[in-house]
Structures are given as structure tokens and as C-alpha cells.
Amino acid sequence: MPLLGLGTFRLQGDEAIRVSLDAALENGYRLVDTAAVYGNEAALGRVLRELLPRHRLAREDLFLTSKLSPRDHGVEAAQRACLRSLQDLDCNYLDLYLIHWPGTQGQPQEDAGNRERRLQSWRALERLHEAGKLRAIGVSNYTLQHLQELLGHCRVRPAVLQVEFHPELAQLELLEFCSRNGIHLQAYSSLGTGQLVGHPEVEAVARQHSRTPAQVLLRWALQQGVSVIPKSASPRRVAENGQLWSWALSQAEMEKLRSLDCGKRFCWDPSGVA
């Protein structure tokens, strides 16, 4: 699984996806992350059919991730949704498929039925994994409690946990738990929805390395073994975000950024989901 991927949240329309994905493939990205709720799987499938040959790549050269919508929990609904994603993406298999959210759309967060519905969804993912449709399965936005619950009831263990992760939400307990249990942690919102790139501490570290604040935030995650999926519609920023390998942060810089941890979320909070 590549450590750097292209996120596609809010990328809409063939042209916007084409511009971003073309830049990503040109700059060595080999992972693309999407989801049913993004509403762009069909467009992404069309653009991939066009761009992969142009970059002399085959489907097997790309690691493709999608996610189950919260409206499709349950064994049968989850299976239908996954097969629909495969059809829209024009793929015979997905490299990774995640349960996007531990709760169910249209149901209260505190509804005790959320637990059984997401376990049923996991059963569907296990079957599709065993059938070869999903090379790996995992979860997104799960808390430590949700993850422990799943590990107590699964046949196939989750390969990946995708969560919001950045210096102001360092997720240390979750990161350590995943490391102990062989689960790879993947970060979304590494830049704090863009707000962290202007943080004085991040800017100071960036100046020391003649790098952008975004590059510093992404490198901070990578040095902890956490993969990243930054999104951008700008080819220049896509290229910059891929320049992460020829330099490193010092241990002091890593700790300096980690000291910003205050439990701040820029995205959704799953802690209230039963």
C-alpha cells in the first residue's frame, strides 16, 4: 500500500478530476482514495480509463480505495453498495474498501442499533474479500471503542483505519493501538482542512527546511508510519505535496509539532456514535 495517495473529496466533474489525477500520476502517486458519498466514482472511473494508458500504467499499478456510505449499512445493502462502486469505477476489484462511518444515516448517533448494523456491514465486506472483490478491508472514523468491538467479532481483521490525523489531533492512543494490532493508520485532513498551514509553529519548521507548511504536515505523519491522502485541484500543489522523500524532520521538530495536540477536530466527531 503506497504511503502517499490522492484524496478526491469534493473533486467533481471529469475535468477537475482529470487535472488533479493527471498531475498526481505524473508525480508518482499510485494511490487514489474515493468514496460513494463523494459522488465522483463514475467520473473517476472514466478518467482512469483515459489516463492510465497515457501514463503507461495498468490497473494493477494503482491502489484504489473506496468506502461504504453510512446509508448502506447491513449485509445486503453493503454488498449491493460495494458492487455498485465497482461498477461505477469500472473495476473487477478494489485494493481497499472501508466502512466510512460507524453510524447509520437517518438514525440517531446514540442508537444502540448502530453496533449491529456496522457488524453486519463488516460481514458483507468479509464475504466480498473472500470472493476476491476486495483485496483488503478496513474502517474509517472508528474510535478505539469501535475498533476494539470489531476485533472481538470479526473473521477478517481490518487492515486499515482511516481517521482525521494532524498535529492538533495526534491520536496517540489510537496510533499505538493500531501499531500493536497490525492495523495501518491512514490520515485524512492532514492539513486541518487548510487551516494548519498558517500555524506559526508549522511555518517556522517549514522555513528551516525551505519547504511548504503542507509538506511539513504531511512529512510529520509519514515519519510516524502514517500514510497520507492530500487532495488538491491545483497541479502545482499536487506536485508539491508529493515531494516528501528526500528530506526529514528532526526528532525535536517532530516533538515540537506533536506538542500542538489539543484534540481539535476540523471534521466529523465519531465519539458520540454508539
Helices and strands as residue ranges (DSSP letters): E 6-7, H 14-26, E 31-33, G 36-38, H 41-54, G 59-61, E 63-68, G 70-72, H 75-89, E 96-99, H 113-130, E 137-140, H 144-151, E 160-164, H 172-180, E 184-188, G 196-198, H 200-209, H 213-222, E 227-228, H 235-241, H 251-258, G 270-272
